Amino acid sequence: MHQEGRQDDAIRACRKLLKKTPTNRHALGLLAHAALDAGRPILAEEAADRLNRIHPDDAGGWNLKGRVRLIDGDAEGAITAQKKAVEHAPEHPLAWHQLGLAQKILGDTDSAVGSFRKAHHLAPDAVVMRYNYALALIDSGSAEEAEQFCCETLEDGQGPAEIEHALGMSLLAQERLHEAVRQLGDAVARHPGHSGLRTDYGSVLASIGDEHHGLVQLREAVHLDPRHLIARDHLVQTLSDLGHIEEALEELDRLVATPGFRDNEALRRAALLVILGRHPEATALAEPYLDDPENRLVA
């Protein structure tokens, strides 16, 4: 049922089984997986926690715990859980990959590169692991190595959208702007349904002064994936830069309503209201934030 996408049915079946056998390892793991896929992280974490208490050597349980922690924005907790997962199962590619994601969020780039490299070594055909390894190399200052890695993966410059995307970003990191724009544009033409690729292409176009074409790409990226936080965030910024402030405010409302949004919405809205000349509204929004000593350099 879970593999067929029937998460709710899988959850009910697991709960029924766990009433009879509360320590069933398979049922607890499946319940956590199904709850995660159904967008129910609290239930997923409860199942993972019970699995880890009863079967502390189960790498899958710790991996699930780490995934929930990462979804909840707790990168440190995710790292703790994924380290336990790889301790019990050193050949667990997903745990290494999730560990890399959490390390990247905390800015531990070198560790993230190592974790992604291990994940790629264990699952060389997994495109997402190749993609994140390439991006981590770029973040670590090894853009040339990332370019070489991507080129080795692609055939005549073509292949999975994620790798073509990473190649474009590696060129951009080397300040080879025209090559990067061409690479990202060609990749979008070959993979028009890839939201993340369109987001970066649109952002690069906007950054070099082609805001209108950049805006087209960003709007299409949001259309393709309304839950894509970065696409919406860049769309708000580009609309603001072009002077479309009312539309930027509308998109900001949509951004704030998107699951996972954690930025300070009040300050961003206040900045847009200032541009519109609506200073009293802007001040009312910003004052509570600015009055908080935690948000001041000198209290």
VOPAGU-2260 file (C-alpha; in pm, 1 decimal, decimal comma):
REM VOPAGU-2260
SITE   aa  ch    i         X         Y         Z
SITE  MET   A    0       0,0       0,0       0,0
SITE  HIS   A    1     278,8     241,7      87,6
SITE  GLN   A    2     463,4     173,7    -237,9
SITE  GLU   A    3     138,1     227,2    -426,2
SITE  GLY   A    4     103,0     574,6    -275,0
SITE  ARG   A    5    -178,7     475,1     -39,4
SITE  GLN   A    6     -16,3     620,6     270,9
SITE  ASP   A    7    -335,4     657,1     475,3
SITE  ASP   A    8    -424,6     291,9     418,8
SITE  ALA   A    9     -69,5     191,4     511,5
SITE  ILE   A   10     -88,7     397,7     831,4
SITE  ARG   A   11    -415,5     233,5     934,2
SITE  ALA   A   12    -279,4    -114,8     859,2
SITE  CYS   A   13      37,6     -51,1    1061,1
SITE  ARG   A   14    -155,3      83,2    1358,7
SITE  LYS   A   15    -380,2    -221,2    1351,1
SITE  LEU   A   16     -79,6    -452,6    1345,4
SITE  LEU   A   17      97,3    -260,9    1623,1
SITE  LYS   A   18    -202,3    -306,0    1853,2
SITE  LYS   A   19    -137,8    -679,4    1833,0
SITE  THR   A   20     243,9    -665,6    1825,3
SITE  PRO   A   21     363,2    -326,2    1964,3
SITE  THR   A   22     730,9    -406,4    1905,4
SITE  ASN   A   23     698,3    -508,5    1539,7
SITE  ARG   A   24    1006,9    -357,9    1375,6
SITE  HIS   A   25     871,0    -370,5    1021,5
SITE  ALA   A   26     537,6    -211,9    1114,6
SITE  LEU   A   27     703,1      73,5    1305,7
SITE  GLY   A   28     939,4     148,3    1019,7
SITE  LEU   A   29     662,6     134,7     760,5
SITE  LEU   A   30     441,2     356,5     975,9
SITE  ALA   A   31     716,7     618,2    1002,4
SITE  HIS   A   32     780,4     604,4     625,6
SITE  ALA   A   33     411,4     631,2     539,2
SITE  ALA   A   34     355,6     916,9     783,9
SITE  LEU   A   35     650,4    1109,0     639,6
SITE  ASP   A   36     522,7    1064,3     285,1
SITE  ALA   A   37     173,5    1168,8     398,0
SITE  GLY   A   38     308,7    1493,2     543,3
SITE  ARG   A   39     252,8    1389,0     905,3
SITE  PRO   A   40     596,1    1443,0    1065,9
SITE  ILE   A   41     473,3    1424,3    1426,9
SITE  LEU   A   42     335,4    1074,7    1375,6
SITE  ALA   A   43     647,2     979,6    1179,7
SITE  GLU   A   44     874,1    1091,9    1463,8
SITE  GLU   A   45     666,2     910,6    1725,9
SITE  ALA   A   46     697,5     588,9    1527,2
SITE  ALA   A   47    1070,8     640,8    1469,8
SITE  ASP   A   48    1128,6     715,6    1840,0
SITE  ARG   A   49     946,9     398,8    1944,5
SITE  LEU   A   50    1143,1     198,4    1688,1
SITE  ASN   A   51    1471,0     341,3    1820,3
SITE  ARG   A   52    1379,6     267,0    2182,9
SITE  ILE   A   53    1284,8     -92,0    2109,2
SITE  HIS   A   54    1544,2    -159,6    1838,6
SITE  PRO   A   55    1830,2      88,0    1902,3
SITE  ASP   A   56    2052,9     -89,3    1649,2
SITE  ASP   A   57    1807,5     -30,1    1362,2
SITE  ALA   A   58    1975,1     214,0    1122,9
SITE  GLY   A   59    1648,7     270,2     939,7
SITE  GLY   A   60    1486,2     406,1    1253,9
SITE  TRP   A   61    1765,0     656,0    1313,0
SITE  ASN   A   62    1754,4     758,9     947,5
SITE  LEU   A   63    1381,7     826,0     975,6
SITE  LYS   A   64    1436,1    1022,9    1295,2
SITE  GLY   A   65    1700,8    1232,7    1120,5
SITE  ARG   A   66    1475,3    1300,6     822,0
SITE  VAL   A   67    1198,4    1427,1    1049,8
SITE  ARG   A   68    1441,9    1647,0    1243,2
SITE  LEU   A   69    1566,0    1798,4     916,0
SITE  ILE   A   70    1211,1    1867,1     797,3
SITE  ASP   A   71    1147,2    2039,8    1130,6
SITE  GLY   A   72    1451,0    2263,5    1083,3
SITE  ASP   A   73    1663,3    2092,4    1347,5
SITE  ALA   A   74    1984,0    2026,5    1152,1
SITE  GLU   A   75    2184,8    1943,6    1466,2
SITE  GLY   A   76    1928,7    1683,7    1571,1
SITE  ALA   A   77    1933,1    1543,9    1218,2
SITE  ILE   A   78    2311,3    1506,6    1230,8
SITE  THR   A   79    2294,9    1326,5    1565,8
SITE  ALA   A   80    2038,1    1080,6    1433,6
SITE  GLN   A   81    2209,9    1018,8    1098,0
SITE  LYS   A   82    2544,4     959,8    1267,7
SITE  LYS   A   83    2377,3     685,3    1469,0
SITE  ALA   A   84    2233,2     545,6    1145,0
SITE  VAL   A   85    2571,8     524,1     971,3
SITE  GLU   A   86    2729,5     389,3    1290,0
SITE  HIS   A   87    2491,6      92,1    1275,2
SITE  ALA   A   88    2493,5      66,1     893,9
SITE  PRO   A   89    2804,3     222,4     734,8
SITE  GLU   A   90    2678,7     118,1     389,0
SITE  HIS   A   91    2350,6     312,6     418,3
SITE  PRO   A   92    2362,5     566,1     127,1
SITE  LEU   A   93    2044,8     752,6     223,0
SITE  ALA   A   94    2173,2     812,5     576,4
SITE  TRP   A   95    2502,7     949,8     442,0
SITE  HIS   A   96    2310,7    1169,4     200,6
SITE  GLN   A   97    2079,7    1305,1     470,6
SITE  LEU   A   98    2380,8    1361,7     693,9
SITE  GLY   A   99    2538,2    1570,0     416,7
SITE  LEU   A  100    2222,7    1778,6     379,0
SITE  ALA   A  101    2218,9    1861,8     750,3
SITE  GLN   A  102    2591,2    1941,0     755,9
SITE  LYS   A  103    2547,3    2170,4     456,9
SITE  ILE   A  104    2269,3    2361,0     631,7
SITE  LEU   A  105    2496,7    2422,3     930,9
SITE  GLY   A  106    2776,3    2543,1     703,6
SITE  ASP   A  107    3005,1    2245,2     766,0
SITE  THR   A  108    3093,6    2227,2     397,7
SITE  ASP   A  109    3394,3    1996,3     421,6
SITE  SER   A  110    3200,7    1738,0     620,6
SITE  ALA   A  111    2908,6    1767,8     378,0
SITE  VAL   A  112    3141,6    1696,9      84,0
SITE  GLY   A  113    3267,5    1385,3     259,7
SITE  SER   A  114    2917,5    1261,4     339,0
SITE  PHE   A  115    2788,0    1323,8     -13,1
SITE  ARG   A  116    3096,8    1157,3    -159,7
SITE  LYS   A  117    3029,6     848,7      53,5
SITE  ALA   A  118    2661,4     845,9     -48,4
SITE  HIS   A  119    2754,7     872,4    -416,6
SITE  HIS   A  120    3011,6     593,4    -379,7
SITE  LEU   A  121    2748,0     366,4    -224,5
SITE  ALA   A  122    2475,6     457,4    -475,6
SITE  PRO   A  123    2651,5     579,7    -792,2
SITE  ASP   A  124    2334,7     566,6   -1003,2
SITE  ALA   A  125    2133,7     792,3    -769,5
SITE  VAL   A  126    2107,7    1124,9    -952,5
SITE  VAL   A  127    2013,8    1328,8    -644,9
SITE  MET   A  128    2327,3    1209,7    -466,0
SITE  ARG   A  129    2545,5    1302,2    -763,0
SITE  TYR   A  130    2374,0    1640,8    -778,3
SITE  ASN   A  131    2424,2    1727,2    -412,2
SITE  TYR   A  132    2783,2    1605,0    -422,2
SITE  ALA   A  133    2853,1    1841,3    -713,4
SITE  LEU   A  134    2685,1    2134,0    -534,7
SITE  ALA   A  135    2881,0    2061,8    -217,2
SITE  LEU   A  136    3204,7    2069,5    -416,7
SITE  ILE   A  137    3103,2    2410,7    -551,3
SITE  ASP   A  138    3023,8    2536,1    -200,8
SITE  SER   A  139    3360,8    2414,3     -77,1
SITE  GLY   A  140    3544,0    2618,2    -341,8
SITE  SER   A  141    3614,2    2322,3    -569,9
SITE  ALA   A  142    3407,5    2440,0    -866,0
SITE  GLU   A  143    3656,4    2305,9   -1120,6
SITE  GLU   A  144    3636,3    1960,4    -961,6
SITE  ALA   A  145    3255,9    1987,2    -969,0
SITE  GLU   A  146    3266,5    2078,5   -1338,6
SITE  GLN   A  147    3489,0    1780,3   -1415,0
SITE  PHE   A  148    3263,6    1548,7   -1212,4
SITE  CYS   A  149    2954,2    1669,1   -1400,4
SITE  CYS   A  150    3122,5    1638,9   -1741,0
SITE  GLU   A  151    3226,2    1281,9   -1660,6
SITE  THR   A  152    2864,4    1202,7   -1576,6
SITE  LEU   A  153    2711,6    1363,2   -1885,9
SITE  GLU   A  154    2731,2    1239,7   -2244,6
SITE  ASP   A  155    2803,3    1518,9   -2493,1
SITE  GLY   A  156    2693,4    1766,2   -2227,9
SITE  GLN   A  157    2351,8    1606,1   -2192,2
SITE  GLY   A  158    2200,1    1390,7   -1921,6
SITE  PRO   A  159    1984,2    1421,5   -1609,0
SITE  ALA   A  160    1850,3    1772,0   -1548,7
SITE  GLU   A  161    2010,9    1786,5   -1205,1
SITE  ILE   A  162    2360,0    1723,3   -1341,4
SITE  GLU   A  163    2319,9    1970,8   -1627,5
SITE  HIS   A  164    2199,6    2216,8   -1363,7
SITE  ALA   A  165    2503,0    2152,2   -1141,6
SITE  LEU   A  166    2734,7    2196,8   -1439,5
SITE  GLY   A  167    2587,3    2540,1   -1504,9
SITE  MET   A  168    2630,7    2637,8   -1140,3
SITE  SER   A  169    2992,8    2518,3   -1143,3
SITE  LEU   A  170    3062,0    2744,2   -1441,5
SITE  LEU   A  171    2891,3    3033,5   -1264,5
SITE  ALA   A  172    3106,4    2977,1    -954,1
SITE  GLN   A  173    3414,0    3006,6   -1176,4
SITE  GLU   A  174    3279,2    3341,0   -1305,5
SITE  ARG   A  175    3243,8    3199,8   -1656,4
SITE  LEU   A  176    2916,3    3386,5   -1686,3
SITE  HIS   A  177    2838,7    3351,6   -2056,0
SITE  GLU   A  178    2912,6    2978,6   -2050,3
SITE  ALA   A  179    2695,2    2939,5   -1739,8
SITE  VAL   A  180    2400,9    3125,9   -1896,4
SITE  ARG   A  181    2429,0    2917,9   -2214,2
SITE  GLN   A  182    2454,0    2592,2   -2017,9
SITE  LEU   A  183    2155,4    2672,5   -1795,5
SITE  GLY   A  184    1949,6    2795,7   -2091,3
SITE  ASP   A  185    2023,3    2482,8   -2294,4
SITE  ALA   A  186    1940,6    2268,0   -1991,8
SITE  VAL   A  187    1605,0    2444,7   -1945,4
SITE  ALA   A  188    1527,4    2386,2   -2312,9
SITE  ARG   A  189    1598,1    2013,3   -2269,6
SITE  HIS   A  190    1424,6    1986,0   -1929,6
SITE  PRO   A  191    1142,4    2245,0   -1931,2
SITE  GLY   A  192     962,5    2085,7   -1637,4
SITE  HIS   A  193    1247,0    2122,3   -1386,0
SITE  SER   A  194    1156,6    2396,3   -1136,2
SITE  GLY   A  195    1494,5    2422,1    -961,4
SITE  LEU   A  196    1677,9    2457,5   -1290,3
SITE  ARG   A  197    1444,5    2734,7   -1406,1
SITE  THR   A  198    1485,8    2909,4   -1070,0
SITE  ASP   A  199    1861,3    2940,8   -1100,5
SITE  TYR   A  200    1844,4    3027,1   -1469,4
SITE  GLY   A  201    1592,7    3302,4   -1396,8
SITE  SER   A  202    1797,5    3433,3   -1105,8
SITE  VAL   A  203    2114,7    3445,9   -1316,3
SITE  LEU   A  204    1933,0    3628,8   -1596,8
SITE  ALA   A  205    1799,1    3881,7   -1346,8
SITE  SER   A  206    2144,3    3930,2   -1193,6
SITE  ILE   A  207    2296,5    4025,2   -1531,2
SITE  GLY   A  208    2027,6    4281,8   -1606,3
SITE  ASP   A  209    1783,3    4069,7   -1804,3
SITE  GLU   A  210    1516,2    4098,6   -1534,4
SITE  HIS   A  211    1218,5    4054,2   -1766,3
SITE  HIS   A  212    1333,4    3718,7   -1906,4
SITE  GLY   A  213    1445,1    3621,3   -1558,1
SITE  LEU   A  214    1096,2    3699,0   -1431,3
SITE  VAL   A  215     944,1    3474,9   -1698,0
SITE  GLN   A  216    1162,2    3185,5   -1582,4
SITE  LEU   A  217    1087,8    3242,8   -1213,6
SITE  ARG   A  218     712,4    3260,9   -1272,0
SITE  GLU   A  219     726,8    2936,0   -1465,3
SITE  ALA   A  220     935,3    2776,6   -1186,9
SITE  VAL   A  221     669,1    2868,9    -930,7
SITE  HIS   A  222     396,4    2744,5   -1163,8
SITE  LEU   A  223     573,6    2410,8   -1194,8
SITE  ASP   A  224     624,0    2376,5    -818,9
SITE  PRO   A  225     414,0    2611,6    -602,6
SITE  ARG   A  226     589,9    2477,4    -290,5
SITE  HIS   A  227     939,1    2568,6    -415,1
SITE  LEU   A  228    1052,0    2816,9    -148,0
SITE  ILE   A  229    1361,9    2941,3    -328,7
SITE  ALA   A  230    1171,6    3001,2    -652,7
SITE  ARG   A  231     906,8    3205,7    -473,9
SITE  ASP   A  232    1169,7    3392,3    -274,1
SITE  HIS   A  233    1360,5    3490,6    -589,3
SITE  LEU   A  234    1034,0    3582,0    -760,9
SITE  VAL   A  235     947,7    3823,9    -478,2
SITE  GLN   A  236    1291,6    3983,5    -500,9
SITE  THR   A  237    1284,7    4018,5    -880,0
SITE  LEU   A  238     933,7    4167,6    -878,2
SITE  SER   A  239    1053,6    4415,6    -617,4
SITE  ASP   A  240    1362,1    4505,1    -822,8
SITE  LEU   A  241    1140,6    4570,2   -1126,2
SITE  GLY   A  242     909,3    4793,0    -923,2
SITE  HIS   A  243     612,7    4553,9    -924,2
SITE  ILE   A  244     563,9    4606,3    -551,3
SITE  GLU   A  245     194,5    4517,7    -521,9
SITE  GLU   A  246     256,0    4188,4    -702,1
SITE  ALA   A  247     564,3    4132,2    -487,0
SITE  LEU   A  248     346,0    4169,1    -176,7
SITE  GLU   A  249      98,2    3916,9    -317,2
SITE  GLU   A  250     379,3    3670,8    -387,1
SITE  LEU   A  251     520,8    3732,6     -39,6
SITE  ASP   A  252     183,1    3628,3     105,6
SITE  ARG   A  253     206,0    3306,4     -94,4
SITE  LEU   A  254     566,1    3256,7      14,5
SITE  VAL   A  255     475,5    3294,7     382,4
SITE  ALA   A  256     196,4    3037,6     339,9
SITE  THR   A  257     435,7    2785,5     185,3
SITE  PRO   A  258     531,7    2500,1     423,7
SITE  GLY   A  259     887,8    2536,5     548,3
SITE  PHE   A  260     905,0    2918,5     529,3
SITE  ARG   A  261    1110,2    3049,8     823,1
SITE  ASP   A  262    1232,9    3394,2     717,8
SITE  ASN   A  263    1127,1    3715,0     896,6
SITE  GLU   A  264     818,1    3797,6     696,1
SITE  ALA   A  265     742,6    4122,4     885,8
SITE  LEU   A  266    1067,5    4292,5     787,5
SITE  ARG   A  267    1040,8    4188,8     423,9
SITE  ARG   A  268     683,5    4315,6     405,1
SITE  ALA   A  269     783,4    4639,1     578,3
SITE  ALA   A  270    1059,2    4699,2     322,3
SITE  LEU   A  271     810,3    4661,2      36,1
SITE  LEU   A  272     560,3    4893,4     206,5
SITE  VAL   A  273     830,8    5158,9     242,2
SITE  ILE   A  274     882,4    5149,3    -135,9
SITE  LEU   A  275     508,1    5208,5    -178,0
SITE  GLY   A  276     527,0    5503,7      60,5
SITE  ARG   A  277     309,2    5330,2     319,1
SITE  HIS   A  278     540,8    5424,9     604,5
SITE  PRO   A  279     299,9    5396,2     902,8
SITE  GLU   A  280     216,5    5035,3     807,8
SITE  ALA   A  281     583,7    4956,4     757,6
SITE  THR   A  282     676,9    5102,6    1094,8
SITE  ALA   A  283     400,2    4911,9    1273,0
SITE  LEU   A  284     528,0    4585,5    1123,8
SITE  ALA   A  285     897,1    4647,4    1193,2
SITE  GLU   A  286     883,2    4797,1    1544,7
SITE  PRO   A  287     810,2    4472,5    1738,8
SITE  TYR   A  288    1108,7    4308,3    1572,3
SITE  LEU   A  289    1341,3    4605,7    1623,5
SITE  ASP   A  290    1232,0    4650,5    1987,2
SITE  ASP   A  291    1342,6    4295,5    2070,1
SITE  PRO   A  292    1694,9    4312,9    2225,0
SITE  GLU   A  293    1775,5    3976,0    2068,5
SITE  ASN   A  294    1758,9    4138,5    1725,2
SITE  ARG   A  295    1999,7    4422,1    1806,7
SITE  LEU   A  296    2376,1    4425,8    1780,5
SITE  VAL   A  297    2393,4    4625,8    2106,9
SITE  ALA   A  298    2111,2    4570,4    2350,5
